[in-house]
Amino acid sequence: MFSQRPRKVSVLGLLALIGFLFVGTVSAAGLMVPKGQQSSLAIRDHRVHVIIEDGYVITEVEQVFANPGTQDFDALYSFPVPEHAAVAEFTYWIDGQPVTGEVVRKQRAREIYAQEKAAGRETALAEKNEYRTFDISVAAVRAGQDVRTRLVYLQTAHTDTGIGRYVYPLEEGGVDEQRNAFWDVRDAVTGQFSFTLDLKSSYPLDAVRLPAQPGAQIDQLDPGLWRVTLGALPAAIQADFDEQIAVLEESGSVSPESVAQSSVANLDTDIVVYWRHQAGLPGSVDLVTHKPDPSGRGTFMLTLTPGDDLPLITEGRDWVFVLDVSGSMRGKFATLAEGVEKALMQLETQDRFRIVTFNNSSREITSGYVNATPENVSHYIERVRNLQANGGTNLYAGLMTGLKSLDDDRSTGIVLVTDGVANVGVTEKKKFLKLLDKRDVRLFTFVMGNSANRPLLEAMTEVSNGFSMAASNSDDIAGQLKLATGKLAFHAMHDVHLDIDGIRAADLQPDVIGSVYRGEQLVIFGHYWGDGEAEVRLKARVAGSPISYRTRFMFPDQSRLNPEIERLWAYRQIEYLQSQLDYFGADADVEDAIADLAVEFGLVTDFTSMLVVRDEVFDAMGIKRTNRDRVAGERSVREQRAAQQPVSRRVDQQQPMFNQSRPSHTGGGALGLELLFLGLLALFGRHLRTRGRIQKKK
């Protein structure tokens, strides 16, 4: 449910709302120092401002590192890479003035950073650690002084079946064992933590929800603007808070020290924000463009939200459960067994199933497909209960076994339960992709944890025309379940293809769409030249039969209010080129193409870093200030947009592409499959973090 804020707050409510204290049980993002080093470095302030509008998200993170000690120290701040996020700005304050970073090829950036550090001059570096984290290195935090940094990243807004979702990721994930063995993480914010999210929507919203932050203040400022704030108590209850805390202190229920400590924020819990569109909204086509020069090249972001016209699946299906029983599952396996039990008990009698497990190797415990009779279900539930978790993670062997003995005459789905961090046997991404590319099977994964190998798991589902869904410990797990099962209960659009005629359009990303499941939006980036009316056609196959949609609308000759989509297009293109490296192997030309795009559009990638040095060093090194100028232009335009009401981006009103309303969760048809996956997702439910609390005075 999307609940409203209470007008009155009880004492227990106050205990949940005090400050932003999290007592986490997971690895956290934060300031990192070598183990055993007695550094006094701390995160003094951590402020986050998020803007969601026009189909994309801008996240700005400002931090202050404090060094109250008598020695200079270097700082390394790390936080998880958000889903498909492009770093667009890194700014470091030198002598009290902000200096915006420039993107440089990674090796050269590291050399310059090391050179400036050795010379004792202020310098900073932002890098991407593969799929795991963004790392910010700062040299040096002077004794008795503070260092201020700002990081800005962009990503498309995620909306599924009428539910929008944004995650500010802070749970590091703990999958990098070598790093964890070397570093300590200090995740406490000793000064101010604040989180503000402004959500602008031209489509009406019913509600906004933060499931894991009961202290969040949610305000609807006008029909098209909602604001979420964290980090301080709502003003309306501050007086009650002060009065009741005084009573608690006087009675000895809490100590003044614990109340003071509760103002410290620990950066170990994701912030998940949901928003829900009103039911009954039409299927639509939305267009956002940026074309400052009428005679030049424009960039567009085209968002297609199909109507609810995909039919239910009624025939029996085959299910293959591929379960990770490696040592990393120890302590969680009883929950996994319980989940499989619930899943098997919800299969229809016309369904069949197999169960495959893997650790150092793989084995099948069902000896082929078995019918989902009560007797078979009961027998294999007991077999799963008796399994033991140990050994490494040979994901490739598990998939190989799961893909054996498929029946071409029946629809087959593989449910993979793992974090995807393969460490035994085959670990090359391209071999996983080639393995699935040869099979007519749908792979469904739930990507759990910010440091899970999301690129591998998502790529495998794309190759198989399945889907992956992210799940955070701070999510509404039941809600994520509804999103997944709503897709599996209905046929999907496969072999999807988009055509644009009437104007010159090119460089579309994604260039191959694959499949679109119920409730999913299709977001296409591309370039165009000229202006005028275009015909857009969407073609696909549903249950083996062709289906098509079409509409006509205008592309403008000039538009200046959304320069960020140029970077979003570039990052999509970079992700495509990276997928070519993953599939075909190392290629110097492709790597150069990624680096060239990243430098041109100011993006941090596996091959580039964002470097900050003094202005005179940039000049001496011959590094142009193109990103500084781009950042200034984007900030200026954002100020203009902030003063405006939300603008409708729908372009197919005159000729609607889709005849049906958008799908929502108000309809039926997915309950059985919700129960099917409820057990598997229960595996993750046990990891919900402990809520903040006030310690009792001893």
Secondary structure as UniProt FT lines:
FT   HELIX           11..17
FT   TURN            19..20
FT   STRAND          30..34
FT   TURN            35..36
FT   STRAND          42..53
FT   TURN            54..55
FT   STRAND          56..67
FT   STRAND          73..80
FT   TURN            83..84
FT   STRAND          86..94
FT   TURN            95..96
FT   STRAND          97..100
FT   STRAND          102..105
FT   HELIX           106..118
FT   TURN            119..120
FT   STRAND          123..129
FT   TURN            130..132
FT   STRAND          133..141
FT   TURN            143..144
FT   STRAND          145..156
FT   STRAND          158..160
FT   TURN            161..162
FT   STRAND          163..168
FT   HELIX           177..182
FT   STRAND          183..186
FT   STRAND          188..189
FT   STRAND          193..200
FT   STRAND          205..209
FT   TURN            211..212
FT   TURN            214..215
FT   STRAND          217..222
FT   TURN            223..224
FT   STRAND          225..230
FT   HELIX           235..251
FT   HELIX           256..261
FT   TURN            262..263
FT   STRAND          265..266
FT   STRAND          271..277
FT   TURN            279..280
FT   STRAND          284..291
FT   TURN            294..295
FT   STRAND          297..305
FT   STRAND          317..324
FT   HELIX           327..329
FT   TURN            330..332
FT   HELIX           333..345
FT   TURN            349..350
FT   STRAND          352..358
FT   STRAND          362..364
FT   STRAND          370..371
FT   HELIX           374..385
FT   HELIX           395..402
FT   TURN            403..405
FT   TURN            408..409
FT   STRAND          411..417
FT   HELIX           429..437
FT   STRAND          442..448
FT   TURN            450..451
FT   HELIX           454..463
FT   TURN            464..465
FT   STRAND          467..471
FT   TURN            473..474
FT   HELIX           477..488
FT   STRAND          493..501
FT   STRAND          504..509
FT   STRAND          514..516
FT   TURN            518..519
FT   STRAND          522..529
FT   STRAND          532..542
FT   TURN            543..544
FT   STRAND          545..555
FT   HELIX           564..584
FT   HELIX           588..601
FT   TURN            606..607
FT   STRAND          608..612
FT   HELIX           615..621
FT   HELIX           626..642
FT   TURN            665..666
FT   HELIX           671..685
FT   TURN            686..687
//
